[in-house]
Amino acid sequence: MRRSLPLTSDEAAALERLGRRLRRARLRRNLTQAQLAERAGVGRLTCIDLERGKPGVGIGALVRYLSVLGYPDRIASLLETDLLGEDLEQIHGRKRAGTSRDVEDF
């Protein structure tokens, strides 16, 4: 049995917002949780957990869910722009990471 890491209130709120958005997107497509689960190849309880913002759901299940909704590449685009990271890199330089050749750009 997997244990979930404790989340801060901000992190929990972000997961709840994501869950509400996933549910809204599913409903806009007139899909039931069972239909989406079948198309994604996951269990209905996984869809329920995603839509409730439960932290223990695997990232693979989220990617499958998004793929059914028509957004298979949405995860990769999350940090397409990283303004905070770029600012920190300018101030402090890069630490412990390899050269830019080692980092794949999505």
DRENTIKOL-676677 format. One record per atom (N, C-alpha, C): residue number from 1; residue in one letter; atom name; x, y, z. Coordinates in nm, 4 decimals, padded with zeros to 6 digits. Example, Ala and Ser with C-alpha at 12.3 -4.5 7.8 and 13.67 -1.06 7.14 Angstrom:
BEGIN
<site volum="1" lumba="A" minu="N" x="01.3190" y="-00.5690" z="00.7800"/>
<site volum="1" lumba="A" minu="CA" x="01.2300" y="-00.4500" z="00.7800"/>
<site volum="1" lumba="A" minu="C" x="01.3200" y="-00.3300" z="00.7800"/>
<site volum="2" lumba="S" minu="N" x="01.2850" y="-00.2250" z="00.7080"/>
<site volum="2" lumba="S" minu="CA" x="01.3670" y="-00.1060" z="00.7140"/>
<site volum="2" lumba="S" minu="C" x="01.2900" y="00.0030" z="00.7870"/>
REM end
This chain:
BEGIN
<site volum="1" lumba="M" minu="N" x="00.0829" y="-00.1178" z="00.0000"/>
<site volum="1" lumba="M" minu="CA" x="00.0000" y="00.0000" z="00.0000"/>
<site volum="1" lumba="M" minu="C" x="00.0872" y="00.1240" z="00.0000"/>
<site volum="2" lumba="R" minu="N" x="00.0593" y="00.2153" z="-00.0905"/>
<site volum="2" lumba="R" minu="CA" x="00.1348" y="00.3394" z="-00.0998"/>
<site volum="2" lumba="R" minu="C" x="00.0845" y="00.4404" z="00.0012"/>
<site volum="3" lumba="R" minu="N" x="00.1760" y="00.5102" z="00.0633"/>
<site volum="3" lumba="R" minu="CA" x="00.1374" y="00.6172" z="00.1544"/>
<site volum="3" lumba="R" minu="C" x="00.1570" y="00.7494" z="00.0832"/>
<site volum="4" lumba="S" minu="N" x="00.0635" y="00.8378" z="00.1030"/>
<site volum="4" lumba="S" minu="CA" x="00.0734" y="00.9698" z="00.0430"/>
<site volum="4" lumba="S" minu="C" x="00.1557" y="01.0609" z="00.1320"/>
<site volum="5" lumba="L" minu="N" x="00.2312" y="01.1471" z="00.0689"/>
<site volum="5" lumba="L" minu="CA" x="00.3042" y="01.2477" z="00.1438"/>
<site volum="5" lumba="L" minu="C" x="00.2056" y="01.3513" z="00.1960"/>
<site volum="6" lumba="P" minu="N" x="00.2305" y="01.4024" z="00.3145"/>
<site volum="6" lumba="P" minu="CA" x="00.1430" y="01.5083" z="00.3638"/>
<site volum="6" lumba="P" minu="C" x="00.1596" y="01.6327" z="00.2756"/>
<site volum="7" lumba="L" minu="N" x="00.0495" y="01.6959" z="00.2447"/>
<site volum="7" lumba="L" minu="CA" x="00.0520" y="01.8143" z="00.1596"/>
<site volum="7" lumba="L" minu="C" x="00.0280" y="01.9397" z="00.2419"/>
<site volum="8" lumba="T" minu="N" x="00.0852" y="02.0484" z="00.1953"/>
<site volum="8" lumba="T" minu="CA" x="00.0522" y="02.1768" z="00.2560"/>
<site volum="8" lumba="T" minu="C" x="-00.0884" y="02.2140" z="00.2121"/>
<site volum="9" lumba="S" minu="N" x="-00.1478" y="02.3107" z="00.2766"/>
<site volum="9" lumba="S" minu="CA" x="-00.2836" y="02.3512" z="00.2387"/>
<site volum="9" lumba="S" minu="C" x="-00.2856" y="02.4075" z="00.0963"/>
<site volum="10" lumba="D" minu="N" x="-00.1802" y="02.4764" z="00.0554"/>
<site volum="10" lumba="D" minu="CA" x="-00.1730" y="02.5287" z="-00.0813"/>
<site volum="10" lumba="D" minu="C" x="-00.1658" y="02.4155" z="-00.1836"/>
<site volum="11" lumba="E" minu="N" x="-00.0872" y="02.3132" z="-00.1533"/>
<site volum="11" lumba="E" minu="CA" x="-00.0744" y="02.1989" z="-00.2438"/>
<site volum="11" lumba="E" minu="C" x="-00.2070" y="02.1225" z="-00.2539"/>
<site volum="12" lumba="A" minu="N" x="-00.2719" y="02.1025" z="-00.1402"/>
<site volum="12" lumba="A" minu="CA" x="-00.4009" y="02.0331" z="-00.1397"/>
<site volum="12" lumba="A" minu="C" x="-00.5043" y="02.1129" z="-00.2187"/>
<site volum="13" lumba="A" minu="N" x="-00.5041" y="02.2444" z="-00.2024"/>
<site volum="13" lumba="A" minu="CA" x="-00.5981" y="02.3300" z="-00.2764"/>
<site volum="13" lumba="A" minu="C" x="-00.5716" y="02.3227" z="-00.4267"/>
<site volum="14" lumba="A" minu="N" x="-00.4445" y="02.3172" z="-00.4640"/>
<site volum="14" lumba="A" minu="CA" x="-00.4098" y="02.3073" z="-00.6066"/>
<site volum="14" lumba="A" minu="C" x="-00.4597" y="02.1751" z="-00.6650"/>
<site volum="15" lumba="L" minu="N" x="-00.4460" y="02.0658" z="-00.5910"/>
<site volum="15" lumba="L" minu="CA" x="-00.4961" y="01.9370" z="-00.6382"/>
<site volum="15" lumba="L" minu="C" x="-00.6483" y="01.9370" z="-00.6486"/>
<site volum="16" lumba="E" minu="N" x="-00.7142" y="02.0020" z="-00.5551"/>
<site volum="16" lumba="E" minu="CA" x="-00.8603" y="02.0105" z="-00.5605"/>
<site volum="16" lumba="E" minu="C" x="-00.9053" y="02.0911" z="-00.6828"/>
<site volum="17" lumba="R" minu="N" x="-00.8353" y="02.1997" z="-00.7121"/>
<site volum="17" lumba="R" minu="CA" x="-00.8672" y="02.2790" z="-00.8321"/>
<site volum="17" lumba="R" minu="C" x="-00.8469" y="02.1960" z="-00.9579"/>
<site volum="18" lumba="L" minu="N" x="-00.7370" y="02.1219" z="-00.9620"/>
<site volum="18" lumba="L" minu="CA" x="-00.7114" y="02.0351" z="-01.0767"/>
<site volum="18" lumba="L" minu="C" x="-00.8236" y="01.9331" z="-01.0914"/>
<site volum="19" lumba="G" minu="N" x="-00.8642" y="01.8729" z="-00.9821"/>
<site volum="19" lumba="G" minu="CA" x="-00.9726" y="01.7743" z="-00.9853"/>
<site volum="19" lumba="G" minu="C" x="-01.1019" y="01.8335" z="-01.0383"/>
<site volum="20" lumba="R" minu="N" x="-01.1358" y="01.9540" z="-00.9928"/>
<site volum="20" lumba="R" minu="CA" x="-01.2580" y="02.0197" z="-01.0421"/>
<site volum="20" lumba="R" minu="C" x="-01.2488" y="02.0475" z="-01.1916"/>
<site volum="21" lumba="R" minu="N" x="-01.1313" y="02.0872" z="-01.2367"/>
<site volum="21" lumba="R" minu="CA" x="-01.1126" y="02.1149" z="-01.3796"/>
<site volum="21" lumba="R" minu="C" x="-01.1203" y="01.9873" z="-01.4629"/>
<site volum="22" lumba="L" minu="N" x="-01.0655" y="01.8794" z="-01.4105"/>
<site volum="22" lumba="L" minu="CA" x="-01.0751" y="01.7508" z="-01.4809"/>
<site volum="22" lumba="L" minu="C" x="-01.2204" y="01.7076" z="-01.4924"/>
<site volum="23" lumba="R" minu="N" x="-01.2941" y="01.7202" z="-01.3837"/>
<site volum="23" lumba="R" minu="CA" x="-01.4360" y="01.6824" z="-01.3847"/>
<site volum="23" lumba="R" minu="C" x="-01.5135" y="01.7670" z="-01.4852"/>
<site volum="24" lumba="R" minu="N" x="-01.4911" y="01.8978" z="-01.4818"/>
<site volum="24" lumba="R" minu="CA" x="-01.5608" y="01.9870" z="-01.5741"/>
<site volum="24" lumba="R" minu="C" x="-01.5290" y="01.9508" z="-01.7190"/>
<site volum="25" lumba="A" minu="N" x="-01.4042" y="01.9212" z="-01.7482"/>
<site volum="25" lumba="A" minu="CA" x="-01.3644" y="01.8846" z="-01.8843"/>
<site volum="25" lumba="A" minu="C" x="-01.4313" y="01.7534" z="-01.9257"/>
<site volum="26" lumba="R" minu="N" x="-01.4402" y="01.6575" z="-01.8339"/>
<site volum="26" lumba="R" minu="CA" x="-01.5065" y="01.5306" z="-01.8646"/>
<site volum="26" lumba="R" minu="C" x="-01.6542" y="01.5531" z="-01.8936"/>
<site volum="27" lumba="L" minu="N" x="-01.7190" y="01.6337" z="-01.8099"/>
<site volum="27" lumba="L" minu="CA" x="-01.8621" y="01.6587" z="-01.8277"/>
<site volum="27" lumba="L" minu="C" x="-01.8903" y="01.7346" z="-01.9567"/>
<site volum="28" lumba="R" minu="N" x="-01.8026" y="01.8248" z="-01.9947"/>
<site volum="28" lumba="R" minu="CA" x="-01.8195" y="01.8969" z="-02.1211"/>
<site volum="28" lumba="R" minu="C" x="-01.8178" y="01.8015" z="-02.2402"/>
<site volum="29" lumba="R" minu="N" x="-01.7516" y="01.6905" z="-02.2244"/>
<site volum="29" lumba="R" minu="CA" x="-01.7446" y="01.5908" z="-02.3319"/>
<site volum="29" lumba="R" minu="C" x="-01.8544" y="01.4854" z="-02.3189"/>
<site volum="30" lumba="N" minu="N" x="-01.9446" y="01.5075" z="-02.2235"/>
<site volum="30" lumba="N" minu="CA" x="-02.0565" y="01.4157" z="-02.1986"/>
<site volum="30" lumba="N" minu="C" x="-02.0099" y="01.2731" z="-02.1735"/>
<site volum="31" lumba="L" minu="N" x="-01.9037" y="01.2608" z="-02.0945"/>
<site volum="31" lumba="L" minu="CA" x="-01.8514" y="01.1292" z="-02.0575"/>
<site volum="31" lumba="L" minu="C" x="-01.8831" y="01.1012" z="-01.9113"/>
<site volum="32" lumba="T" minu="N" x="-01.9218" y="00.9782" z="-01.8834"/>
<site volum="32" lumba="T" minu="CA" x="-01.9340" y="00.9372" z="-01.7434"/>
<site volum="32" lumba="T" minu="C" x="-01.7947" y="00.8991" z="-01.6932"/>
<site volum="33" lumba="Q" minu="N" x="-01.7821" y="00.8865" z="-01.5633"/>
<site volum="33" lumba="Q" minu="CA" x="-01.6544" y="00.8418" z="-01.5075"/>
<site volum="33" lumba="Q" minu="C" x="-01.6213" y="00.7020" z="-01.5577"/>
<site volum="34" lumba="A" minu="N" x="-01.7225" y="00.6179" z="-01.5698"/>
<site volum="34" lumba="A" minu="CA" x="-01.6993" y="00.4811" z="-01.6174"/>
<site volum="34" lumba="A" minu="C" x="-01.6506" y="00.4808" z="-01.7624"/>
<site volum="35" lumba="Q" minu="N" x="-01.7091" y="00.5666" z="-01.8462"/>
<site volum="35" lumba="Q" minu="CA" x="-01.6667" y="00.5738" z="-01.9863"/>
<site volum="35" lumba="Q" minu="C" x="-01.5230" y="00.6247" z="-01.9972"/>
<site volum="36" lumba="L" minu="N" x="-01.4924" y="00.7293" z="-01.9218"/>
<site volum="36" lumba="L" minu="CA" x="-01.3563" y="00.7829" z="-01.9275"/>
<site volum="36" lumba="L" minu="C" x="-01.2566" y="00.6806" z="-01.8762"/>
<site volum="37" lumba="A" minu="N" x="-01.2915" y="00.6139" z="-01.7671"/>
<site volum="37" lumba="A" minu="CA" x="-01.2023" y="00.5126" z="-01.7104"/>
<site volum="37" lumba="A" minu="C" x="-01.1749" y="00.4018" z="-01.8110"/>
<site volum="38" lumba="E" minu="N" x="-01.2790" y="00.3563" z="-01.8792"/>
<site volum="38" lumba="E" minu="CA" x="-01.2617" y="00.2494" z="-01.9772"/>
<site volum="38" lumba="E" minu="C" x="-01.1704" y="00.2947" z="-02.0908"/>
<site volum="39" lumba="R" minu="N" x="-01.1934" y="00.4148" z="-02.1416"/>
<site volum="39" lumba="R" minu="CA" x="-01.1108" y="00.4666" z="-02.2516"/>
<site volum="39" lumba="R" minu="C" x="-00.9662" y="00.4885" z="-02.2089"/>
<site volum="40" lumba="A" minu="N" x="-00.9481" y="00.5274" z="-02.0831"/>
<site volum="40" lumba="A" minu="CA" x="-00.8125" y="00.5539" z="-02.0334"/>
<site volum="40" lumba="A" minu="C" x="-00.7415" y="00.4269" z="-01.9881"/>
<site volum="41" lumba="G" minu="N" x="-00.8173" y="00.3199" z="-01.9711"/>
<site volum="41" lumba="G" minu="CA" x="-00.7567" y="00.1955" z="-01.9245"/>
<site volum="41" lumba="G" minu="C" x="-00.7236" y="00.1973" z="-01.7769"/>
<site volum="42" lumba="V" minu="N" x="-00.8019" y="00.2732" z="-01.7003"/>
<site volum="42" lumba="V" minu="CA" x="-00.7832" y="00.2795" z="-01.5551"/>
<site volum="42" lumba="V" minu="C" x="-00.9158" y="00.2446" z="-01.4894"/>
<site volum="43" lumba="G" minu="N" x="-00.9130" y="00.2243" z="-01.3602"/>
<site volum="43" lumba="G" minu="CA" x="-01.0357" y="00.1942" z="-01.2878"/>
<site volum="43" lumba="G" minu="C" x="-01.1187" y="00.3194" z="-01.2630"/>
<site volum="44" lumba="R" minu="N" x="-01.2486" y="00.3004" z="-01.2461"/>
<site volum="44" lumba="R" minu="CA" x="-01.3372" y="00.4142" z="-01.2186"/>
<site volum="44" lumba="R" minu="C" x="-01.2961" y="00.4851" z="-01.0899"/>
<site volum="45" lumba="L" minu="N" x="-01.2507" y="00.4094" z="-00.9904"/>
<site volum="45" lumba="L" minu="CA" x="-01.2077" y="00.4712" z="-00.8649"/>
<site volum="45" lumba="L" minu="C" x="-01.0882" y="00.5636" z="-00.8860"/>
<site volum="46" lumba="T" minu="N" x="-01.0043" y="00.5324" z="-00.9833"/>
<site volum="46" lumba="T" minu="CA" x="-00.8915" y="00.6211" z="-01.0151"/>
<site volum="46" lumba="T" minu="C" x="-00.9439" y="00.7540" z="-01.0677"/>
<site volum="47" lumba="C" minu="N" x="-01.0440" y="00.7490" z="-01.1540"/>
<site volum="47" lumba="C" minu="CA" x="-01.1040" y="00.8729" z="-01.2053"/>
<site volum="47" lumba="C" minu="C" x="-01.1671" y="00.9534" z="-01.0922"/>
<site volum="48" lumba="I" minu="N" x="-01.2359" y="00.8838" z="-01.0036"/>
<site volum="48" lumba="I" minu="CA" x="-01.2973" y="00.9506" z="-00.8886"/>
<site volum="48" lumba="I" minu="C" x="-01.1897" y="01.0188" z="-00.8054"/>
<site volum="49" lumba="D" minu="N" x="-01.0817" y="00.9476" z="-00.7774"/>
<site volum="49" lumba="D" minu="CA" x="-00.9726" y="01.0049" z="-00.6971"/>
<site volum="49" lumba="D" minu="C" x="-00.9097" y="01.1260" z="-00.7661"/>
<site volum="50" lumba="L" minu="N" x="-00.8908" y="01.1179" z="-00.8979"/>
<site volum="50" lumba="L" minu="CA" x="-00.8357" y="01.2321" z="-00.9713"/>
<site volum="50" lumba="L" minu="C" x="-00.9272" y="01.3537" z="-00.9585"/>
<site volum="51" lumba="E" minu="N" x="-01.0560" y="01.3313" z="-00.9768"/>
<site volum="51" lumba="E" minu="CA" x="-01.1513" y="01.4414" z="-00.9727"/>
<site volum="51" lumba="E" minu="C" x="-01.1706" y="01.4966" z="-00.8319"/>
<site volum="52" lumba="R" minu="N" x="-01.1363" y="01.4208" z="-00.7330"/>
<site volum="52" lumba="R" minu="CA" x="-01.1440" y="01.4686" z="-00.5938"/>
<site volum="52" lumba="R" minu="C" x="-01.0123" y="01.5306" z="-00.5477"/>
<site volum="53" lumba="G" minu="N" x="-00.9116" y="01.5259" z="-00.6333"/>
<site volum="53" lumba="G" minu="CA" x="-00.7833" y="01.5839" z="-00.5973"/>
<site volum="53" lumba="G" minu="C" x="-00.7054" y="01.5025" z="-00.4972"/>
<site volum="54" lumba="K" minu="N" x="-00.7234" y="01.3716" z="-00.4990"/>
<site volum="54" lumba="K" minu="CA" x="-00.6502" y="01.2842" z="-00.4066"/>
<site volum="54" lumba="K" minu="C" x="-00.5038" y="01.2792" z="-00.4481"/>
<site volum="55" lumba="P" minu="N" x="-00.4121" y="01.2932" z="-00.3540"/>
<site volum="55" lumba="P" minu="CA" x="-00.2697" y="01.3004" z="-00.3883"/>
<site volum="55" lumba="P" minu="C" x="-00.2050" y="01.1680" z="-00.4256"/>
<site volum="56" lumba="G" minu="N" x="-00.2673" y="01.0543" z="-00.3994"/>
<site volum="56" lumba="G" minu="CA" x="-00.2017" y="00.9260" z="-00.4226"/>
<site volum="56" lumba="G" minu="C" x="-00.2148" y="00.8702" z="-00.5636"/>
<site volum="57" lumba="V" minu="N" x="-00.2811" y="00.9409" z="-00.6529"/>
<site volum="57" lumba="V" minu="CA" x="-00.3011" y="00.8894" z="-00.7884"/>
<site volum="57" lumba="V" minu="C" x="-00.1718" y="00.9071" z="-00.8677"/>
<site volum="58" lumba="G" minu="N" x="-00.1343" y="00.8046" z="-00.9427"/>
<site volum="58" lumba="G" minu="CA" x="-00.0106" y="00.8085" z="-01.0198"/>
<site volum="58" lumba="G" minu="C" x="-00.0165" y="00.9052" z="-01.1371"/>
<site volum="59" lumba="I" minu="N" x="00.0986" y="00.9558" z="-01.1729"/>
<site volum="59" lumba="I" minu="CA" x="00.1066" y="01.0506" z="-01.2836"/>
<site volum="59" lumba="I" minu="C" x="00.0679" y="00.9844" z="-01.4162"/>
<site volum="60" lumba="G" minu="N" x="00.0937" y="00.8544" z="-01.4276"/>
<site volum="60" lumba="G" minu="CA" x="00.0540" y="00.7827" z="-01.5486"/>
<site volum="60" lumba="G" minu="C" x="-00.0966" y="00.7842" z="-01.5679"/>
<site volum="61" lumba="A" minu="N" x="-00.1709" y="00.7682" z="-01.4593"/>
<site volum="61" lumba="A" minu="CA" x="-00.3171" y="00.7729" z="-01.4676"/>
<site volum="61" lumba="A" minu="C" x="-00.3640" y="00.9114" z="-01.5103"/>
<site volum="62" lumba="L" minu="N" x="-00.2988" y="01.0146" z="-01.4585"/>
<site volum="62" lumba="L" minu="CA" x="-00.3332" y="01.1508" z="-01.4985"/>
<site volum="62" lumba="L" minu="C" x="-00.3067" y="01.1731" z="-01.6462"/>
<site volum="63" lumba="V" minu="N" x="-00.1947" y="01.1239" z="-01.6956"/>
<site volum="63" lumba="V" minu="CA" x="-00.1617" y="01.1391" z="-01.8373"/>
<site volum="63" lumba="V" minu="C" x="-00.2652" y="01.0661" z="-01.9232"/>
<site volum="64" lumba="R" minu="N" x="-00.3064" y="00.9460" z="-01.8826"/>
<site volum="64" lumba="R" minu="CA" x="-00.4084" y="00.8717" z="-01.9580"/>
<site volum="64" lumba="R" minu="C" x="-00.5411" y="00.9470" z="-01.9577"/>
<site volum="65" lumba="Y" minu="N" x="-00.5795" y="01.0013" z="-01.8436"/>
<site volum="65" lumba="Y" minu="CA" x="-00.7027" y="01.0790" z="-01.8304"/>
<site volum="65" lumba="Y" minu="C" x="-00.6975" y="01.1980" z="-01.9263"/>
<site volum="66" lumba="L" minu="N" x="-00.5870" y="01.2731" z="-01.9218"/>
<site volum="66" lumba="L" minu="CA" x="-00.5713" y="01.3899" z="-02.0104"/>
<site volum="66" lumba="L" minu="C" x="-00.5707" y="01.3491" z="-02.1568"/>
<site volum="67" lumba="S" minu="N" x="-00.5157" y="01.2354" z="-02.1873"/>
<site volum="67" lumba="S" minu="CA" x="-00.5122" y="01.1880" z="-02.3250"/>
<site volum="67" lumba="S" minu="C" x="-00.6528" y="01.1633" z="-02.3786"/>
<site volum="68" lumba="V" minu="N" x="-00.7382" y="01.1029" z="-02.2966"/>
<site volum="68" lumba="V" minu="CA" x="-00.8771" y="01.0806" z="-02.3375"/>
<site volum="68" lumba="V" minu="C" x="-00.9472" y="01.2140" z="-02.3624"/>
<site volum="69" lumba="L" minu="N" x="-00.9137" y="01.3147" z="-02.2829"/>
<site volum="69" lumba="L" minu="CA" x="-00.9744" y="01.4467" z="-02.3000"/>
<site volum="69" lumba="L" minu="C" x="-00.9196" y="01.5207" z="-02.4216"/>
<site volum="70" lumba="G" minu="N" x="-00.8117" y="01.4679" z="-02.4797"/>
<site volum="70" lumba="G" minu="CA" x="-00.7536" y="01.5315" z="-02.5981"/>
<site volum="70" lumba="G" minu="C" x="-00.6296" y="01.6141" z="-02.5691"/>
<site volum="71" lumba="Y" minu="N" x="-00.5711" y="01.5939" z="-02.4520"/>
<site volum="71" lumba="Y" minu="CA" x="-00.4525" y="01.6702" z="-02.4119"/>
<site volum="71" lumba="Y" minu="C" x="-00.3362" y="01.5799" z="-02.3729"/>
<site volum="72" lumba="P" minu="N" x="-00.2870" y="01.4969" z="-02.4626"/>
<site volum="72" lumba="P" minu="CA" x="-00.1805" y="01.4038" z="-02.4239"/>
<site volum="72" lumba="P" minu="C" x="-00.0489" y="01.4724" z="-02.3896"/>
<site volum="73" lumba="D" minu="N" x="-00.0251" y="01.5898" z="-02.4395"/>
<site volum="73" lumba="D" minu="CA" x="00.1028" y="01.6582" z="-02.4152"/>
<site volum="73" lumba="D" minu="C" x="00.0945" y="01.7656" z="-02.3078"/>
<site volum="74" lumba="R" minu="N" x="-00.0177" y="01.7758" z="-02.2405"/>
<site volum="74" lumba="R" minu="CA" x="-00.0359" y="01.8845" z="-02.1435"/>
<site volum="74" lumba="R" minu="C" x="00.0643" y="01.8771" z="-02.0286"/>
<site volum="75" lumba="I" minu="N" x="00.0973" y="01.7591" z="-01.9814"/>
<site volum="75" lumba="I" minu="CA" x="00.1923" y="01.7456" z="-01.8702"/>
<site volum="75" lumba="I" minu="C" x="00.3287" y="01.8023" z="-01.9097"/>
<site volum="76" lumba="A" minu="N" x="00.3738" y="01.7689" z="-02.0283"/>
<site volum="76" lumba="A" minu="CA" x="00.5062" y="01.8138" z="-02.0718"/>
<site volum="76" lumba="A" minu="C" x="00.5135" y="01.9657" z="-02.0848"/>
<site volum="77" lumba="S" minu="N" x="00.3999" y="02.0302" z="-02.1075"/>
<site volum="77" lumba="S" minu="CA" x="00.4013" y="02.1750" z="-02.1263"/>
<site volum="77" lumba="S" minu="C" x="00.3916" y="02.2528" z="-01.9950"/>
<site volum="78" lumba="L" minu="N" x="00.3794" y="02.1842" z="-01.8815"/>
<site volum="78" lumba="L" minu="CA" x="00.3628" y="02.2528" z="-01.7542"/>
<site volum="78" lumba="L" minu="C" x="00.4758" y="02.3508" z="-01.7247"/>
<site volum="79" lumba="L" minu="N" x="00.5983" y="02.3118" z="-01.7505"/>
<site volum="79" lumba="L" minu="CA" x="00.7123" y="02.3991" z="-01.7228"/>
<site volum="79" lumba="L" minu="C" x="00.7763" y="02.4493" z="-01.8514"/>
<site volum="80" lumba="E" minu="N" x="00.6923" y="02.4636" z="-01.9528"/>
<site volum="80" lumba="E" minu="CA" x="00.7425" y="02.5151" z="-02.0802"/>
<site volum="80" lumba="E" minu="C" x="00.8134" y="02.6487" z="-02.0594"/>
<site volum="81" lumba="T" minu="N" x="00.7534" y="02.7307" z="-01.9781"/>
<site volum="81" lumba="T" minu="CA" x="00.8200" y="02.8530" z="-01.9353"/>
<site volum="81" lumba="T" minu="C" x="00.8366" y="02.8429" z="-01.7848"/>
<site volum="82" lumba="D" minu="N" x="00.9537" y="02.8741" z="-01.7368"/>
<site volum="82" lumba="D" minu="CA" x="00.9862" y="02.8642" z="-01.5946"/>
<site volum="82" lumba="D" minu="C" x="01.0540" y="02.9948" z="-01.5539"/>
<site volum="83" lumba="L" minu="N" x="00.9743" y="03.0998" z="-01.5468"/>
<site volum="83" lumba="L" minu="CA" x="01.0299" y="03.2324" z="-01.5194"/>
<site volum="83" lumba="L" minu="C" x="01.1020" y="03.2384" z="-01.3854"/>
<site volum="84" lumba="L" minu="N" x="01.0447" y="03.1789" z="-01.2824"/>
<site volum="84" lumba="L" minu="CA" x="01.1098" y="03.1796" z="-01.1515"/>
<site volum="84" lumba="L" minu="C" x="01.2433" y="03.1057" z="-01.1577"/>
<site volum="85" lumba="G" minu="N" x="01.2442" y="02.9876" z="-01.2195"/>
<site volum="85" lumba="G" minu="CA" x="01.3683" y="02.9112" z="-01.2314"/>
<site volum="85" lumba="G" minu="C" x="01.4739" y="02.9844" z="-01.3117"/>
<site volum="86" lumba="E" minu="N" x="01.4308" y="03.0502" z="-01.4192"/>
<site volum="86" lumba="E" minu="CA" x="01.5253" y="03.1261" z="-01.5013"/>
<site volum="86" lumba="E" minu="C" x="01.5847" y="03.2420" z="-01.4223"/>
<site volum="87" lumba="D" minu="N" x="01.5017" y="03.3103" z="-01.3431"/>
<site volum="87" lumba="D" minu="CA" x="01.5524" y="03.4201" z="-01.2600"/>
<site volum="87" lumba="D" minu="C" x="01.6524" y="03.3685" z="-01.1569"/>
<site volum="88" lumba="L" minu="N" x="01.6193" y="03.2570" z="-01.0926"/>
<site volum="88" lumba="L" minu="CA" x="01.7100" y="03.2001" z="-00.9930"/>
<site volum="88" lumba="L" minu="C" x="01.8413" y="03.1557" z="-01.0559"/>
<site volum="89" lumba="E" minu="N" x="01.8339" y="03.1006" z="-01.1761"/>
<site volum="89" lumba="E" minu="CA" x="01.9549" y="03.0581" z="-01.2455"/>
<site volum="89" lumba="E" minu="C" x="02.0428" y="03.1784" z="-01.2774"/>
<site volum="90" lumba="Q" minu="N" x="01.9820" y="03.2889" z="-01.3148"/>
<site volum="90" lumba="Q" minu="CA" x="02.0580" y="03.4106" z="-01.3431"/>
<site volum="90" lumba="Q" minu="C" x="02.1282" y="03.4630" z="-01.2179"/>
<site volum="91" lumba="I" minu="N" x="02.0599" y="03.4538" z="-01.1043"/>
<site volum="91" lumba="I" minu="CA" x="02.1147" y="03.5064" z="-00.9792"/>
<site volum="91" lumba="I" minu="C" x="02.2211" y="03.4139" z="-00.9208"/>
<site volum="92" lumba="H" minu="N" x="02.1890" y="03.2853" z="-00.9135"/>
<site volum="92" lumba="H" minu="CA" x="02.2754" y="03.1911" z="-00.8427"/>
<site volum="92" lumba="H" minu="C" x="02.3547" y="03.0985" z="-00.9337"/>
<site volum="93" lumba="G" minu="N" x="02.3238" y="03.0950" z="-01.0594"/>
<site volum="93" lumba="G" minu="CA" x="02.3857" y="02.9977" z="-01.1476"/>
<site volum="93" lumba="G" minu="C" x="02.3239" y="02.8610" z="-01.1255"/>
<site volum="94" lumba="R" minu="N" x="02.3592" y="02.7672" z="-01.2087"/>
<site volum="94" lumba="R" minu="CA" x="02.3040" y="02.6325" z="-01.1969"/>
<site volum="94" lumba="R" minu="C" x="02.3940" y="02.5500" z="-01.1080"/>
<site volum="95" lumba="K" minu="N" x="02.3347" y="02.4758" z="-01.0180"/>
<site volum="95" lumba="K" minu="CA" x="02.4092" y="02.3917" z="-00.9256"/>
<site volum="95" lumba="K" minu="C" x="02.3709" y="02.2462" z="-00.9475"/>
<site volum="96" lumba="R" minu="N" x="02.4680" y="02.1589" z="-00.9497"/>
<site volum="96" lumba="R" minu="CA" x="02.4530" y="02.0141" z="-00.9513"/>
<site volum="96" lumba="R" minu="C" x="02.3915" y="01.9567" z="-01.0780"/>
<site volum="97" lumba="A" minu="N" x="02.3318" y="02.0361" z="-01.1603"/>
<site volum="97" lumba="A" minu="CA" x="02.2770" y="01.9820" z="-01.2851"/>
<site volum="97" lumba="A" minu="C" x="02.3882" y="01.9782" z="-01.3883"/>
<site volum="98" lumba="G" minu="N" x="02.3712" y="01.8906" z="-01.4856"/>
<site volum="98" lumba="G" minu="CA" x="02.4705" y="01.8808" z="-01.5914"/>
<site volum="98" lumba="G" minu="C" x="02.4640" y="02.0025" z="-01.6825"/>
<site volum="99" lumba="T" minu="N" x="02.5397" y="01.9969" z="-01.7882"/>
<site volum="99" lumba="T" minu="CA" x="02.5383" y="02.1068" z="-01.8837"/>
<site volum="99" lumba="T" minu="C" x="02.4048" y="02.1102" z="-01.9559"/>
<site volum="100" lumba="S" minu="N" x="02.3805" y="02.2150" z="-02.0279"/>
<site volum="100" lumba="S" minu="CA" x="02.2515" y="02.2271" z="-02.0977"/>
<site volum="100" lumba="S" minu="C" x="02.2367" y="02.1154" z="-02.2018"/>
<site volum="101" lumba="R" minu="N" x="02.3447" y="02.0527" z="-02.2432"/>
<site volum="101" lumba="R" minu="CA" x="02.3347" y="01.9404" z="-02.3358"/>
<site volum="101" lumba="R" minu="C" x="02.2658" y="01.8212" z="-02.2722"/>
<site volum="102" lumba="D" minu="N" x="02.2726" y="01.8128" z="-02.1368"/>
<site volum="102" lumba="D" minu="CA" x="02.2159" y="01.6997" z="-02.0660"/>
<site volum="102" lumba="D" minu="C" x="02.0669" y="01.7155" z="-02.0383"/>
<site volum="103" lumba="V" minu="N" x="02.0121" y="01.8340" z="-02.0580"/>
<site volum="103" lumba="V" minu="CA" x="01.8744" y="01.8605" z="-02.0257"/>
<site volum="103" lumba="V" minu="C" x="01.7931" y="01.8655" z="-02.1540"/>
<site volum="104" lumba="E" minu="N" x="01.6959" y="01.7750" z="-02.1634"/>
<site volum="104" lumba="E" minu="CA" x="01.6122" y="01.7711" z="-02.2820"/>
<site volum="104" lumba="E" minu="C" x="01.5065" y="01.8803" z="-02.2715"/>
<site volum="105" lumba="D" minu="N" x="01.4903" y="01.9548" z="-02.3798"/>
<site volum="105" lumba="D" minu="CA" x="01.3891" y="02.0582" z="-02.3844"/>
<site volum="105" lumba="D" minu="C" x="01.2635" y="01.9979" z="-02.4441"/>
<site volum="106" lumba="F" minu="N" x="01.1543" y="02.0085" z="-02.3717"/>
<site volum="106" lumba="F" minu="CA" x="01.0281" y="01.9530" z="-02.4198"/>
<site volum="106" lumba="F" minu="C" x="00.9794" y="02.0407" z="-02.5300"/>
REM end
